[in-house]
Amino acid sequence: MKPLISVVMPTYNSEATIETALKSIRMQTVADQIEILVIDGGSTDTTCDIARRYGAIVLDNPQRLPEPAKCIGIQKARGQYV
């Protein structure tokens, strides 16, 4: 089933905040229709591990900045809405 909504999250060493955001997304009534794309700029903490625990697709952002991360996420998104 193709996801209805794709959530694109640029990250870099976000272990202190990412879990709260991911929990909120997974608590939505349409959570089974949401794909989460975490576009990581080379984190050295547990950001990517936390994202994977919530079923997120983790992609690399070699440029580290949020703007290229958003472009990567939009290109890879499969949802009807991003």
VEXBAKE-51144 format. One line per field, with one value per atom (N, C-alpha, C): residue number from 1; residue in one letter; x, y, z. Coordinates in nm, 2 decimals. Example, Ala and Ser with C-alpha at 12.3 -4.5 7.8 and 13.67 -1.06 7.14 Angstrom:
BEGIN
seq <- c(1	1	1	2	2	2)
type <- c(A	A	A	S	S	S)
c1 <- c(1.32	1.23	1.32	1.28	1.37	1.29)
c2 <- c(-0.57	-0.45	-0.33	-0.22	-0.11	0.00)
c3 <- c(0.78	0.78	0.78	0.71	0.71	0.79)
END
This chain:
BEGIN
seq <- c(1	1	1	2	2	2	3	3	3	4	4	4	5	5	5	6	6	6	7	7	7	8	8	8	9	9	9	10	10	10	11	11	11	12	12	12	13	13	13	14	14	14	15	15	15	16	16	16	17	17	17	18	18	18	19	19	19	20	20	20	21	21	21	22	22	22	23	23	23	24	24	24	25	25	25	26	26	26	27	27	27	28	28	28	29	29	29	30	30	30	31	31	31	32	32	32	33	33	33	34	34	34	35	35	35	36	36	36	37	37	37	38	38	38	39	39	39	40	40	40	41	41	41	42	42	42	43	43	43	44	44	44	45	45	45	46	46	46	47	47	47	48	48	48	49	49	49	50	50	50	51	51	51	52	52	52	53	53	53	54	54	54	55	55	55	56	56	56	57	57	57	58	58	58	59	59	59	60	60	60	61	61	61	62	62	62	63	63	63	64	64	64	65	65	65	66	66	66	67	67	67	68	68	68	69	69	69	70	70	70	71	71	71	72	72	72	73	73	73	74	74	74	75	75	75	76	76	76	77	77	77	78	78	78	79	79	79	80	80	80	81	81	81	82	82	82)
type <- c(M	M	M	K	K	K	P	P	P	L	L	L	I	I	I	S	S	S	V	V	V	V	V	V	M	M	M	P	P	P	T	T	T	Y	Y	Y	N	N	N	S	S	S	E	E	E	A	A	A	T	T	T	I	I	I	E	E	E	T	T	T	A	A	A	L	L	L	K	K	K	S	S	S	I	I	I	R	R	R	M	M	M	Q	Q	Q	T	T	T	V	V	V	A	A	A	D	D	D	Q	Q	Q	I	I	I	E	E	E	I	I	I	L	L	L	V	V	V	I	I	I	D	D	D	G	G	G	G	G	G	S	S	S	T	T	T	D	D	D	T	T	T	T	T	T	C	C	C	D	D	D	I	I	I	A	A	A	R	R	R	R	R	R	Y	Y	Y	G	G	G	A	A	A	I	I	I	V	V	V	L	L	L	D	D	D	N	N	N	P	P	P	Q	Q	Q	R	R	R	L	L	L	P	P	P	E	E	E	P	P	P	A	A	A	K	K	K	C	C	C	I	I	I	G	G	G	I	I	I	Q	Q	Q	K	K	K	A	A	A	R	R	R	G	G	G	Q	Q	Q	Y	Y	Y	V	V	V)
c1 <- c(0.08	0.00	0.09	0.06	0.13	0.09	0.19	0.16	0.08	-0.01	-0.08	0.00	0.08	0.16	0.30	0.39	0.54	0.58	0.65	0.70	0.85	0.91	1.05	1.11	1.21	1.27	1.42	1.47	1.62	1.67	1.78	1.84	1.99	2.04	2.19	2.20	2.25	2.27	2.15	2.04	1.91	1.85	1.94	1.89	1.81	1.83	1.76	1.61	1.58	1.45	1.37	1.44	1.38	1.27	1.30	1.20	1.07	1.06	0.94	0.86	0.93	0.87	0.82	0.89	0.85	0.74	0.74	0.62	0.49	0.50	0.39	0.33	0.42	0.38	0.31	0.37	0.32	0.19	0.15	0.03	-0.09	-0.07	-0.17	-0.27	-0.39	-0.50	-0.47	-0.39	-0.36	-0.21	-0.16	-0.02	0.02	-0.07	-0.04	-0.03	-0.07	-0.06	0.05	0.14	0.25	0.38	0.46	0.60	0.69	0.79	0.88	1.01	1.06	1.19	1.28	1.38	1.48	1.60	1.63	1.75	1.86	1.96	2.06	2.19	2.24	2.36	2.48	2.49	2.61	2.62	2.51	2.50	2.60	2.66	2.75	2.69	2.57	2.50	2.40	2.30	2.20	2.08	2.08	1.97	1.92	2.00	1.96	1.90	1.96	1.91	1.77	1.75	1.62	1.52	1.55	1.46	1.42	1.52	1.49	1.39	1.41	1.31	1.17	1.15	1.01	0.97	1.05	1.01	1.05	1.13	1.17	1.26	1.26	1.36	1.47	1.59	1.70	1.78	1.80	1.88	1.99	2.10	2.21	2.20	2.25	2.26	2.40	2.48	2.62	2.65	2.55	2.57	2.54	2.48	2.45	2.35	2.33	2.24	2.09	2.00	1.86	1.79	1.84	1.78	1.80	1.93	1.95	1.88	1.86	1.79	1.65	1.59	1.45	1.43	1.52	1.52	1.53	1.63	1.65	1.52	1.46	1.34	1.22	1.20	1.09	1.11	1.24	1.26	1.23	1.26	1.24	1.10	1.02	0.89	0.80	0.72	0.62	0.48	0.46	0.32	0.25	0.12	0.04	0.07	0.09	0.12	0.26	0.33	0.46	0.46)
c2 <- c(-0.12	0.00	0.12	0.22	0.34	0.43	0.49	0.58	0.71	0.76	0.88	1.00	1.00	1.11	1.07	1.16	1.14	1.26	1.23	1.33	1.33	1.44	1.46	1.53	1.47	1.53	1.54	1.66	1.68	1.67	1.60	1.58	1.59	1.63	1.62	1.63	1.52	1.51	1.55	1.49	1.53	1.44	1.36	1.26	1.31	1.44	1.50	1.53	1.54	1.59	1.50	1.41	1.34	1.24	1.18	1.08	1.14	1.26	1.33	1.35	1.40	1.42	1.29	1.19	1.06	1.00	1.01	0.96	1.03	1.16	1.24	1.19	1.17	1.12	0.99	0.90	0.76	0.75	0.86	0.86	0.91	0.96	1.01	0.90	0.94	0.84	0.77	0.83	0.78	0.73	0.69	0.66	0.54	0.45	0.34	0.39	0.51	0.57	0.67	0.68	0.77	0.71	0.76	0.71	0.83	0.80	0.90	0.88	0.99	0.99	1.08	1.03	1.10	1.12	1.24	1.27	1.33	1.24	1.27	1.33	1.43	1.50	1.45	1.32	1.26	1.26	1.24	1.25	1.15	1.19	1.11	1.06	1.09	1.04	0.93	0.91	0.79	0.84	0.95	1.00	0.89	0.83	0.73	0.61	0.56	0.44	0.47	0.59	0.62	0.63	0.69	0.70	0.56	0.47	0.33	0.26	0.28	0.22	0.26	0.38	0.42	0.39	0.31	0.27	0.37	0.46	0.57	0.51	0.56	0.54	0.64	0.60	0.69	0.70	0.82	0.85	0.95	0.94	1.02	1.16	1.26	1.40	1.44	1.41	1.45	1.59	1.68	1.83	1.88	1.80	1.83	1.94	2.03	2.14	2.09	2.16	2.12	2.14	2.24	2.26	2.14	2.09	1.97	1.85	1.84	1.73	1.73	1.84	1.85	1.80	1.85	1.80	1.65	1.59	1.45	1.38	1.43	1.37	1.38	1.49	1.51	1.42	1.40	1.31	1.17	1.13	0.99	0.96	1.06	1.04	0.97	0.88	0.80	0.84	0.93	0.97	1.06	1.06	1.16	1.30	1.32	1.45	1.44	1.55	1.56	1.67)
c3 <- c(0.00	0.00	0.00	-0.09	-0.10	0.02	0.08	0.19	0.15	0.23	0.20	0.23	0.33	0.38	0.40	0.35	0.37	0.46	0.57	0.65	0.63	0.59	0.57	0.69	0.75	0.87	0.85	0.82	0.82	0.96	0.98	1.12	1.11	1.23	1.26	1.41	1.46	1.61	1.69	1.65	1.71	1.81	1.88	1.97	2.09	2.12	2.23	2.20	2.07	2.03	1.93	1.86	1.76	1.81	1.92	1.97	2.00	2.06	2.08	1.95	1.85	1.72	1.66	1.66	1.61	1.68	1.81	1.89	1.85	1.83	1.79	1.66	1.56	1.43	1.44	1.52	1.53	1.61	1.68	1.76	1.67	1.55	1.47	1.43	1.40	1.37	1.24	1.15	1.02	1.02	1.13	1.15	1.05	1.02	0.93	0.79	0.76	0.62	0.61	0.71	0.71	0.69	0.60	0.60	0.65	0.73	0.78	0.72	0.66	0.59	0.68	0.74	0.82	0.73	0.70	0.61	0.70	0.73	0.83	0.77	0.83	0.78	0.85	0.88	0.94	1.09	1.16	1.30	1.36	1.48	1.55	1.68	1.70	1.82	1.78	1.86	1.83	1.75	1.68	1.60	1.51	1.43	1.33	1.39	1.50	1.57	1.62	1.68	1.73	1.62	1.51	1.39	1.34	1.33	1.28	1.38	1.51	1.61	1.58	1.52	1.49	1.35	1.28	1.15	1.04	1.07	0.97	0.87	0.75	0.65	0.67	0.69	0.71	0.59	0.54	0.42	0.45	0.38	0.40	0.33	0.40	0.34	0.35	0.24	0.24	0.26	0.23	0.24	0.38	0.46	0.60	0.62	0.54	0.56	0.54	0.60	0.59	0.46	0.38	0.25	0.15	0.14	0.06	0.11	0.24	0.30	0.26	0.26	0.22	0.07	-0.01	-0.15	-0.17	-0.09	-0.09	-0.05	0.06	0.11	0.01	-0.05	-0.15	-0.27	-0.31	-0.42	-0.39	-0.27	-0.23	-0.17	-0.14	-0.08	-0.18	-0.12	-0.20	-0.17	-0.07	-0.03	-0.13	-0.11	-0.20	-0.15	-0.02	0.04	0.11	0.10	0.16	0.26)
END
